[in-house]
Amino acid sequence: MKRICMKSIRIMALITAVFLIRIPDVTAQAPADTVSSYTGRSFMITMRDGTSLYTLVYEPVTAVEPLPFMMMRTPYGVEGRFKRYIDGLFKKMAEDGYIFVLQDIRGRYESEGQFVMMRPIRDRKQAEAIDECTDTFDTIEWLLNNIPDNNGRVGMTGVSYPGWLTAMALLDPHPALKAASPQAPPADMFLGDDFHHNGAFRLSYGFEYVTRMETTKKNFIFQFDMYDTYEWYLDLGALSNVDRIHLHGSLPTWNDFTAHPNYDEFWQRQAFTTVLDKVTVPTLNVAGWWDQEDFYGPLKVYDLFEKRDPDNLNRLVVGPWNHGGWSSGYGDGLGKIKFDSPAGWYFREYIEAPWFAFHLKDGENPNIPEAYTFRTGANKWISHNAWPPKDNVTVKNLYFHPDRKLSFRKPEDTGDSSFDSYLSDPTNPVPYRKRPIEPTYYSKGSGWGIWQTEDQRFVDHRSDVLSWE
């Protein structure tokens, strides 16, 4: 029996000044032919322990001055991806002129070594220990010494796992790393990101992601034998059947899931909470309001950095996007919701690119506020001098009432009507989106990317679902 008491939920009613912007005519923008204006070369860059990482370097065909590096490291494969990146996330920066660096991390695709999911932070007392931070450091050192006509500055960015790799690079940053933008990085895989949300294990996502990443060196597609994965997971039975029937102990991360069901030292060691101890590099943290995977992470990384930011280097941008929704397209809607503003395009054109240009190319200061958020409904960008906002904020309590009502008025009932209850049956779980539920990856029509914006009334008739208005 689940009992939900009529206690208050604290919410903030924000009354802040609107930061008015002028949105240029997007349709009038002619696409630049940036692919033909870049030439690429591949390198195997050797790390301090002798492991070599596959790295692609793209340089402008014509450059009138030394250029900074813009680097992204990823487990998802870099071969053949450059056009996709400069048509999306790097489009404006490609037009401005950078030396782009794309790298396969250890054990993935063309790189040597062993892949370790969210490789733990090394013991800094051991000089030869490695982690993603040291691999980034060694890569930057090699680039500075072996790629001519660079200006000695490096920027780094990435979304999701590459965003986490960007945050890792900030633990002990190379002196040449002058700007970094961790975008949707996970910060704690148990408390709020990816595999667990608020400690609840996300079975379908966890299983499909781990089989994708650890079955082979390249992305792998698990073949379900039925279209509705809700039915597949229900028929699977006990969680132990995943390994008994399908994995047979072969995937390390799944073994970790089953060995560490609680927030023990294993999960705490992976979290950023104890290691983000200073801010020495200008950092642009990016999040999406409807991020179905990592909304907790970027806000947590920003918060941790903000507590250790005496030089005011830390910034936050939150827009009306799902996971990585700002990295391509106009970003003017999500599912059936329209925002009357090309928020994704605006971010890349007028926030991200000018911010990197300022720090890496001595461009004009874009004066990005402390926090820059998109207010849906009003469909406007709002600037804040702190996050969470401190000025012009009214804190109110929102209360549950009988008959499934919500009110700002405190309830007076103390009897049987002061709580609601429901029975939860594990053999009849509540689906999080309409059935049939397609696989998360590589399926036509998969609703994974926009499920958080979907109308949830398809489960409202169930006796084990409560809602209040």
C-alpha positions as CSV (number, residue, x, y, z in Angstrom):
1,M,0.0,0.0,0.0
2,K,1.4,3.4,-1.0
3,R,0.2,6.3,1.1
4,I,0.6,9.9,-0.1
5,C,0.2,12.5,2.7
6,M,-1.3,15.9,2.1
7,K,2.0,17.6,2.8
8,S,3.2,20.5,0.8
9,I,5.3,20.7,-2.3
10,R,7.5,23.8,-2.4
11,I,7.6,25.6,-5.7
12,M,9.0,28.9,-6.7
13,A,7.1,31.5,-8.6
14,L,9.7,33.3,-10.5
15,I,9.2,37.0,-11.3
16,T,12.3,38.0,-13.2
17,A,13.1,40.5,-15.9
18,V,12.7,39.2,-19.4
19,F,15.9,39.4,-21.5
20,L,14.5,40.5,-24.8
21,I,16.3,39.2,-27.9
22,R,15.8,39.7,-31.6
23,I,15.6,36.5,-33.6
24,P,16.9,36.9,-37.1
25,D,15.1,35.4,-40.1
26,V,16.3,31.8,-39.9
27,T,14.8,30.8,-43.3
28,A,17.0,33.4,-45.0
29,Q,20.2,31.8,-43.8
30,A,22.0,30.1,-46.7
31,P,23.9,26.9,-45.7
32,A,27.7,27.3,-45.9
33,D,29.7,24.6,-47.8
34,T,31.9,23.8,-44.8
35,V,32.7,20.2,-45.7
36,S,34.7,21.0,-48.8
37,S,36.5,23.7,-47.0
38,Y,38.1,21.3,-44.5
39,T,40.6,18.6,-44.9
40,G,40.9,15.6,-42.5
41,R,43.7,13.4,-41.3
42,S,43.8,10.5,-38.9
43,F,46.3,9.8,-36.2
44,M,47.0,7.2,-33.5
45,I,47.9,9.4,-30.5
46,T,49.9,7.5,-27.8
47,M,48.8,8.1,-24.2
48,R,51.2,8.0,-21.2
49,D,50.7,4.3,-20.6
50,G,51.4,3.3,-24.3
51,T,47.8,3.0,-25.4
52,S,47.0,4.7,-28.7
53,L,43.7,6.5,-29.5
54,Y,42.2,7.0,-32.9
55,T,41.9,10.7,-33.6
56,L,40.7,12.7,-36.6
57,V,41.9,16.2,-37.1
58,Y,40.1,18.5,-39.5
59,E,41.7,21.8,-40.6
60,P,40.4,24.6,-42.9
61,V,41.7,24.5,-46.4
62,T,42.5,28.2,-46.2
63,A,43.3,29.9,-42.9
64,V,44.7,33.4,-42.6
65,E,45.8,33.1,-38.9
66,P,46.6,30.4,-36.3
67,L,43.4,28.7,-35.1
68,P,42.3,27.2,-31.8
69,F,41.4,23.5,-31.5
70,M,37.8,22.4,-30.8
71,M,37.8,18.9,-29.4
72,M,35.2,16.3,-28.8
73,R,35.9,12.8,-27.4
74,T,33.2,10.1,-27.7
75,P,32.5,6.4,-27.3
76,Y,30.1,6.4,-30.3
77,G,32.6,6.4,-33.1
78,V,34.1,9.4,-35.0
79,E,34.7,7.9,-38.5
80,G,32.3,9.5,-41.0
81,R,30.7,11.8,-38.4
82,F,32.3,15.1,-39.3
83,K,29.7,16.3,-41.8
84,R,27.0,15.5,-39.2
85,Y,28.7,17.5,-36.6
86,I,29.3,20.6,-38.7
87,D,25.8,20.5,-40.1
88,G,24.6,20.7,-36.5
89,L,26.5,21.3,-33.2
90,F,29.6,22.8,-34.9
91,K,28.0,24.6,-37.8
92,K,28.5,28.2,-36.8
93,M,32.0,27.4,-35.4
94,A,33.0,25.7,-38.6
95,E,32.0,28.8,-40.5
96,D,34.2,30.9,-38.1
97,G,37.2,28.6,-38.5
98,Y,38.6,26.1,-36.0
99,I,40.8,23.0,-36.1
100,F,38.3,20.3,-35.1
101,V,39.5,17.2,-33.3
102,L,37.4,14.0,-32.9
103,Q,38.6,11.1,-30.9
104,D,37.4,7.5,-30.1
105,I,38.0,6.9,-26.4
106,R,39.8,3.8,-25.1
107,G,38.4,0.5,-26.2
108,R,35.8,1.9,-28.6
109,Y,35.8,1.7,-32.4
110,E,39.3,2.3,-33.7
111,S,41.1,3.1,-30.4
112,E,43.3,0.6,-28.5
113,G,42.8,-0.4,-24.9
114,Q,39.9,-1.6,-22.7
115,F,36.6,0.3,-22.6
116,V,35.3,0.9,-19.1
117,M,31.9,2.4,-18.8
118,M,32.2,5.8,-17.0
119,R,35.8,5.0,-16.1
120,P,36.3,5.9,-12.4
121,I,38.5,8.8,-11.5
122,R,42.1,7.7,-11.0
123,D,44.0,7.7,-7.8
124,R,45.9,11.0,-8.2
125,K,48.6,9.7,-5.9
126,Q,49.7,7.3,-8.6
127,A,51.7,9.1,-11.2
128,E,51.1,6.6,-14.0
129,A,47.4,6.1,-13.3
130,I,45.1,6.9,-16.1
131,D,41.5,8.1,-16.6
132,E,39.6,10.2,-19.1
133,C,41.1,13.3,-17.7
134,T,44.7,12.1,-18.4
135,D,43.8,10.9,-21.9
136,T,42.4,14.4,-22.6
137,F,45.5,16.0,-21.2
138,D,47.9,13.8,-23.2
139,T,45.8,14.4,-26.4
140,I,46.0,18.1,-26.0
141,E,49.8,18.0,-25.4
142,W,50.2,16.0,-28.6
143,L,48.0,18.4,-30.7
144,L,50.0,21.4,-29.6
145,N,53.3,19.9,-30.5
146,N,52.3,18.1,-33.8
147,I,49.6,20.2,-35.5
148,P,51.1,23.4,-36.9
149,D,49.4,26.8,-37.1
150,N,47.4,26.5,-33.9
151,N,47.1,29.4,-31.5
152,G,47.8,27.4,-28.4
153,R,44.2,27.3,-27.2
154,V,41.8,24.4,-26.9
155,G,38.0,24.3,-26.5
156,M,36.1,21.1,-25.6
157,T,32.4,20.2,-25.8
158,G,30.1,17.2,-26.2
159,V,26.6,16.0,-25.4
160,S,25.8,13.2,-22.9
161,Y,28.7,10.8,-22.6
162,P,30.9,13.2,-24.5
163,G,29.6,15.9,-22.1
164,W,30.7,13.8,-19.2
165,L,34.1,13.4,-20.8
166,T,34.3,17.2,-21.1
167,A,33.5,17.6,-17.4
168,M,36.2,14.9,-16.6
169,A,38.8,17.0,-18.5
170,L,38.1,19.9,-16.0
171,L,39.3,17.9,-13.0
172,D,43.0,18.5,-13.8
173,P,42.8,20.6,-17.0
174,H,45.7,21.1,-19.4
175,P,46.8,24.7,-19.3
176,A,45.9,25.1,-22.9
177,L,42.2,24.2,-22.3
178,K,40.7,27.6,-22.3
179,A,37.0,26.9,-22.6
180,A,34.7,23.9,-22.0
181,S,31.0,23.2,-22.4
182,P,29.8,20.0,-20.7
183,Q,26.3,19.5,-22.3
184,A,23.9,17.1,-20.6
185,P,26.7,15.3,-18.7
186,P,25.7,12.7,-16.1
187,A,26.9,13.6,-12.6
188,D,25.6,10.7,-10.6
189,M,24.4,7.5,-12.2
190,F,22.4,6.4,-9.2
191,L,20.8,9.6,-7.9
192,G,19.6,11.2,-11.1
193,D,21.1,10.2,-14.4
194,D,20.7,7.6,-17.1
195,F,20.6,4.2,-15.3
196,H,18.8,5.4,-12.1
197,H,16.5,8.3,-11.6
198,N,16.1,9.1,-7.9
199,G,17.5,5.7,-7.2
200,A,14.9,3.8,-9.2
201,F,16.6,1.5,-11.7
202,R,15.5,2.1,-15.3
203,L,15.4,-1.5,-16.6
204,S,14.8,-1.0,-20.3
205,Y,17.2,1.8,-20.8
206,G,19.9,0.2,-18.7
207,F,19.7,-3.1,-20.5
208,E,19.6,-1.6,-24.0
209,Y,22.4,0.9,-23.4
210,V,24.7,-1.6,-21.8
211,T,24.2,-4.2,-24.6
212,R,24.8,-1.4,-27.1
213,M,28.1,-0.3,-25.6
214,E,29.7,-3.5,-24.2
215,T,28.7,-6.3,-26.6
216,T,31.4,-5.3,-29.2
217,K,33.7,-2.3,-29.7
218,K,31.1,-0.7,-31.9
219,N,27.5,0.2,-31.2
220,F,25.4,-3.0,-31.0
221,I,21.7,-3.4,-31.6
222,F,20.0,-6.0,-29.4
223,Q,17.4,-7.9,-31.4
224,F,14.1,-8.2,-29.5
225,D,11.9,-11.0,-30.7
226,M,8.7,-9.0,-30.2
227,Y,7.9,-5.4,-31.2
228,D,6.4,-4.3,-27.8
229,T,9.3,-4.2,-25.4
230,Y,6.9,-3.7,-22.5
231,E,5.6,-7.2,-23.1
232,W,9.2,-8.5,-23.7
233,Y,10.4,-7.2,-20.3
234,L,7.3,-8.4,-18.5
235,D,7.7,-11.9,-20.0
236,L,11.3,-12.0,-19.0
237,G,10.4,-12.4,-15.3
238,A,12.9,-12.0,-12.6
239,L,15.8,-9.5,-13.1
240,S,18.3,-12.4,-12.8
241,N,16.9,-13.9,-16.0
242,V,18.6,-11.1,-18.0
243,D,22.0,-12.6,-17.2
244,R,20.9,-16.3,-17.1
245,I,19.2,-16.1,-20.5
246,H,20.9,-13.4,-22.5
247,L,24.2,-12.0,-21.1
248,H,25.8,-14.9,-19.3
249,G,28.1,-12.6,-17.2
250,S,29.6,-11.1,-20.3
251,L,28.8,-7.4,-19.7
252,P,30.7,-5.7,-16.8
253,T,28.2,-2.9,-16.3
254,W,25.2,-5.2,-16.1
255,N,27.2,-7.2,-13.5
256,D,27.7,-3.9,-11.6
257,F,24.0,-3.2,-11.7
258,T,23.1,-6.5,-10.0
259,A,26.0,-6.4,-7.6
260,H,25.3,-2.8,-6.5
261,P,21.5,-2.2,-6.2
262,N,22.0,0.4,-3.5
263,Y,23.9,3.7,-3.3
264,D,27.1,2.2,-2.1
265,E,30.8,3.2,-2.5
266,F,30.8,1.9,-6.1
267,W,28.2,4.5,-7.2
268,Q,29.6,7.2,-5.0
269,R,33.1,6.8,-6.5
270,Q,31.6,7.4,-10.0
271,A,29.9,10.6,-8.9
272,F,31.3,14.1,-9.3
273,T,30.3,15.3,-5.9
274,T,33.6,15.0,-4.2
275,V,36.0,15.8,-7.0
276,L,34.8,18.9,-8.7
277,D,36.8,21.0,-6.3
278,K,37.6,24.1,-8.3
279,V,36.9,26.1,-11.4
280,T,39.9,27.2,-13.5
281,V,38.4,27.0,-17.0
282,P,35.5,29.1,-18.3
283,T,32.6,26.6,-18.3
284,L,29.3,26.7,-20.2
285,N,26.9,24.1,-18.7
286,V,23.9,23.2,-20.9
287,A,20.7,21.3,-20.1
288,G,17.2,20.7,-21.6
289,W,14.0,21.0,-19.6
290,W,12.8,17.7,-21.2
291,D,16.0,15.7,-21.1
292,Q,14.8,12.1,-20.8
293,E,18.3,10.9,-19.7
294,D,20.4,13.5,-18.0
295,F,18.6,16.5,-16.6
296,Y,20.0,16.0,-13.1
297,G,23.6,16.0,-14.3
298,P,24.2,19.4,-15.9
299,L,22.4,21.3,-13.1
300,K,24.4,19.3,-10.5
301,V,27.8,20.0,-12.3
302,Y,26.9,23.7,-12.5
303,D,26.0,23.7,-8.8
304,L,29.2,22.0,-7.7
305,F,31.3,24.4,-9.8
306,E,29.4,27.4,-8.6
307,K,30.4,26.7,-5.0
308,R,34.0,26.9,-6.1
309,D,34.0,29.7,-8.6
310,P,35.7,32.8,-7.1
311,D,36.6,34.1,-10.6
312,N,33.0,33.9,-11.9
313,L,33.9,31.5,-14.8
314,N,30.8,29.2,-14.5
315,R,27.6,29.7,-16.6
316,L,24.4,27.8,-17.2
317,V,22.0,27.6,-20.2
318,V,18.7,25.6,-20.0
319,G,16.4,25.5,-23.0
320,P,13.2,23.8,-24.2
321,W,14.9,20.6,-25.4
322,N,15.1,16.9,-24.9
323,H,18.4,15.1,-24.6
324,G,20.8,16.9,-26.9
325,G,17.9,18.7,-28.7
326,W,20.0,21.9,-29.0
327,S,22.7,20.2,-31.1
328,S,20.9,20.2,-34.5
329,G,17.9,21.6,-36.2
330,Y,16.0,24.7,-35.2
331,G,14.7,23.4,-31.9
332,D,11.5,25.3,-32.3
333,G,9.3,22.5,-30.9
334,L,9.3,19.2,-29.2
335,G,6.6,16.6,-30.0
336,K,3.4,18.5,-30.3
337,I,4.6,21.5,-28.4
338,K,5.7,24.6,-30.4
339,F,7.8,27.3,-28.9
340,D,7.5,30.1,-31.6
341,S,11.3,30.5,-31.4
342,P,14.2,28.5,-33.0
343,A,15.7,28.0,-29.6
344,G,18.3,25.3,-30.7
345,W,19.5,27.4,-33.6
346,Y,19.6,30.5,-31.4
347,F,21.7,28.7,-28.8
348,R,24.3,27.5,-31.3
349,E,24.4,30.8,-33.2
350,Y,24.2,33.5,-30.5
351,I,25.3,31.7,-27.3
352,E,27.6,28.8,-27.9
353,A,29.7,30.0,-30.9
354,P,30.2,33.6,-29.6
355,W,31.2,32.2,-26.2
356,F,33.8,29.9,-27.6
357,A,35.1,32.6,-30.0
358,F,35.5,35.1,-27.1
359,H,37.6,32.6,-25.1
360,L,39.5,31.0,-27.9
361,K,39.8,33.6,-30.7
362,D,39.6,37.0,-28.7
363,G,36.1,37.6,-30.2
364,E,33.6,40.0,-28.9
365,N,32.4,39.3,-25.4
366,P,28.8,38.0,-25.7
367,N,28.2,38.8,-22.0
368,I,26.4,35.6,-21.3
369,P,24.5,36.0,-18.0
370,E,25.1,33.8,-15.0
371,A,22.1,31.7,-16.0
372,Y,20.2,31.9,-19.2
373,T,16.9,29.9,-19.4
374,F,14.1,29.6,-21.8
375,R,10.7,30.1,-20.2
376,T,8.1,27.9,-22.0
377,G,4.6,29.3,-22.3
378,A,6.0,32.8,-22.5
379,N,8.5,31.4,-25.1
380,K,11.2,33.9,-24.1
381,W,14.8,33.7,-23.0
382,I,15.3,34.9,-19.4
383,S,18.5,36.1,-17.9
384,H,19.3,35.5,-14.2
385,N,22.1,36.8,-12.0
386,A,22.0,33.5,-10.0
387,W,20.6,30.0,-10.3
388,P,18.3,29.1,-8.6
389,P,17.2,32.7,-8.9
390,K,17.4,34.8,-5.7
391,D,16.0,38.2,-6.6
392,N,12.2,38.8,-7.1
393,V,11.3,35.2,-6.1
394,T,8.2,34.3,-4.2
395,V,8.2,30.9,-2.5
396,K,4.8,29.2,-2.1
397,N,3.6,25.9,-0.8
398,L,1.4,23.7,-3.1
399,Y,-0.9,21.3,-1.2
400,F,-2.7,18.1,-2.0
401,H,-6.4,18.3,-1.2
402,P,-9.3,15.7,-1.2
403,D,-10.9,14.8,-4.5
404,R,-7.6,14.9,-6.3
405,K,-7.3,18.7,-6.1
406,L,-4.2,20.9,-5.7
407,S,-4.3,24.3,-4.0
408,F,-2.1,27.0,-2.5
409,R,-4.5,26.9,0.4
410,K,-3.4,24.8,3.3
411,P,-5.8,21.8,3.9
412,E,-7.7,21.6,7.2
413,D,-8.7,18.0,6.9
414,T,-7.0,15.5,9.3
415,G,-9.2,12.4,9.0
416,D,-9.5,9.7,6.3
417,S,-9.7,12.3,3.5
418,S,-6.2,13.7,4.4
419,F,-4.4,11.1,2.3
420,D,-4.8,9.2,-0.9
421,S,-3.6,5.6,-1.5
422,Y,-3.2,3.1,-4.3
423,L,-2.0,-0.5,-4.7
424,S,1.0,-1.2,-6.9
425,D,1.2,-4.6,-8.6
426,P,4.6,-5.5,-10.0
427,T,3.0,-8.0,-12.5
428,N,1.0,-5.1,-14.0
429,P,3.5,-2.2,-14.2
430,V,2.5,1.3,-15.4
431,P,3.9,1.9,-18.9
432,Y,5.7,5.2,-19.2
433,R,4.5,5.7,-22.8
434,K,1.8,4.4,-25.0
435,R,2.1,0.8,-26.1
436,P,3.5,-0.7,-28.1
437,I,6.8,0.6,-26.7
438,E,9.5,0.3,-29.3
439,P,13.2,-0.3,-28.5
440,T,15.0,2.8,-27.3
441,Y,17.6,2.8,-30.2
442,Y,17.4,2.3,-33.9
443,S,13.7,1.7,-34.2
444,K,11.3,3.5,-36.5
445,G,8.9,5.6,-34.6
446,S,10.5,5.2,-31.2
447,G,9.0,7.7,-28.8
448,W,11.9,7.6,-26.4
449,G,13.2,11.0,-27.4
450,I,10.0,12.9,-26.6
451,W,8.1,10.8,-24.1
452,Q,8.4,13.4,-21.4
453,T,6.2,15.8,-23.4
454,E,3.5,13.2,-24.3
455,D,0.0,13.4,-22.9
456,Q,0.0,11.0,-19.9
457,R,-3.8,10.6,-19.7
458,F,-3.6,7.2,-21.3
459,V,-2.8,5.8,-17.8
460,D,-5.1,8.1,-15.9
461,H,-7.9,5.5,-15.7
462,R,-5.7,3.0,-13.9
463,S,-6.4,2.3,-10.2
464,D,-2.7,2.5,-9.4
465,V,-2.2,6.0,-10.8
466,L,-3.0,9.1,-8.8
467,S,-3.2,12.6,-10.2
468,W,-4.2,16.0,-8.8
469,E,-5.3,19.2,-10.5
